[in-house]
Amino acid sequence: ARATLADIMISLIEKRGNELRAGTASENQDLFSVLLTFTDKRGNSLADKEILENFSMLFHGSYDSTNSPLTMLIKFLAFHPESYEKVAQEQFGILSTKMEGEEIAWKDLKKMKYSWQVVQETLRMFPPIFGTFRKAITDIHYNGYTIPKGWKLLWTTYSTHTKEEYFDEADQFKPSRFEEEGKNVTPYTYLPFGGGMR
């Protein structure tokens, strides 16, 4: 299966490369074009193998992290009709400004304020990642314990997202907690995809 996917991706890389050279595709059209036209500080571009590996990682990594939250989002909207109505009104309002067949643009996404609050609250309650490891860059003394420099620590997203000290009524679905982007959320407490240096 991996070889078949690689063959498909290589043919797509060649096709998009030809489109970019012919001017029928733009450098910032999508992530595919961005990877194909990327150059580092020395002017080196990515090899086809590197592009293939990046796309393979994104393709496989995005399946569960998209599928699971969407399922929970639909569940929350089904159990919270008032939220469903607000999302529907917002979406139909945006749709009413579109011509038939016209695609959604970035400016339309910026208008989806309540929809985004619902997404953020869904990701808070059911984060797509369990947690992540971080390496101690110095000795850490915490609660009578010492974590030596170089040791790896595991923190869990879910335990942070459900702490009452960070999120009032943490067990309740409350999209309004994200009304003012970042204002009501303490830094590094809302981390559905992790945070900090990679």
N, C-alpha and C positions, 0 to 999 in steps of 0.2 A: 504494500500500500504506500509506503514511504517513497519507493522508487517511482511509482505512478504519479504521486503528488509532485515529486521533483521534476519529472518530465513535463508535466502541465505547467509548473511554475517557470521552468526554463524557457518554454515556448512563449509564455506571457511576458517574460523579461525581454526576449528578443523582439516581440511585437511592439511593446511599449517603447523600447529603445528606438525602433524604426519610426514610431509615431512622434517621438520627441525630436528626432533629427529632421523629420519632414515638417515639423511645426503644427501637426494636427493634435498634439497633446501638449499641455503646459507643465512647467516644472513643479508647480504647486497644486496640480489638479487633484491629487490624492496622495496617500502615503506611498503608494507604489512609485509614482513619479518622483517624490521627494527622495526616496532611497536610491533611485537610479541616477539622480542628478547631484546627490550629496558629494561634497569634497571636504576633506579635512584641512587643517591649517597649512599643510604642505601641498595642497592641491591634488591629493590622491583620492580617487573615487573608490567606492565599495566594489569588490569582486562579485561576480554573479553568485558564487558560493555563499558569500556573506549576506547578500540580499535574500537568497533562498533560506538561509538559516534564520534570519530575522523574521521573515514571513511565516516560516514553519512555527517558530516560537509564538508569534502573535496569534496564528490560526489556532494552535492547540491550547494556548493559554487563555484565549478569549471565549472558548466554548462554555465551560461551566461558569466562568465569571460573568457571563451575559445571561445564560439560560436560567440559572438559579435565581438571581435577583429579579428577572422579569416575571418568573412564576410567583414569587412572593409579592411583587408589586400588584399583580392582578388579584391575588388573594386579598391584600389589604384594601384595594379599591372595591372589591366585592363586599367586604365586611364593613366598609365605611362609606355608605352612599353619599354622605355630604362631601367627602373628598372626591369621590367619583364625579359628582355634579360639577364641582369647581374645576376639575381637570377637563371635563368635557366642554364646559363653557369657554375655558381658555383656548382649547384646541379649535373649537368651532369658530371662535372669534378670529383666530389667525387664518383659518381656512377661508373665512368670508372675504378676506383681503386678497385672495389669490385668484388668478385667472385659471380656467380649466387647463390642467396639465402642467401648471407652473409648479416648480419644485420649491421646497422649503429652503430658505437661505439662512445664513448665520444670524442676520438681524431678527428673523422669526424665532430662532432658538433663544435669543436673549429676551424675548417677550414671554417665554414659558416659565415665568417665575414660580407659580404655584406647582406646576408639573415638576419642576426641578426640586422643590421642597419635598414633594412626595417621594421622588427618587432618593434624595438624600436620607430621608427618614427610613425608607426601606433598607438602604445600605447600612444604616446605623443599627437597625434591629437584626438584620441578617447579612452581615458582611460576607463578601465573596471569598475572602481569605481567612484562614484560621488565625494566623499571626505570622510573625517573622522572627528571624534571628538577628541580633545585633552583637557586634564584638565590643567588649569593654576596652576603651582606649586609655583608661587609667584604672588604678585600683578604686573600687567603689565600696564604701562602707555604708551599709544600710541595715537598720534595725538589728544591730548586734552581729551582723554577718559581713564578711569581706568577700567581694567578688574580684579576683585578681585580674589585672590587666591582661588582655588577650583571650580571656574566657568568652564564650558565646552565651548570650542570654536569649531566652524565648519569651516574647510577650504575646498575649493573645488579644486580638482585636475585640472580640466579643466581650471579654471581661472589662475592657476599658469603656466600651459603648454602653454597658449596662450599669455603670456606677452612678448611683443617685447624686453623688457629689458633683458630677459633671453634667448629668442629664436629669432634670426634674421629671419624676414619674417615668423613669427609664423603661418600664415595661409597657408603657402606653404608646400607641401610634399617634404622634403629634407632629405633623409636618410643620406646624407654625413655629416650632423651635428653630427652624432654619429661615425664618422670614427675612431677617437682615443678614445677608451673607457674611458669616464669620463673626458677627457681633455678639451673638448669644452663645458661642461655642468657644471654650478654652482651647488655645493652641495645643496640638498633639493629643487631643482627646477624641476627635472624629477622624478615624484613619481606616476607611473601608478597604483601601489598597495599600496600606502601610504608609510610612513616612520617613523623613530623614534621608541621610546619605545612603546610597546603594553601594 
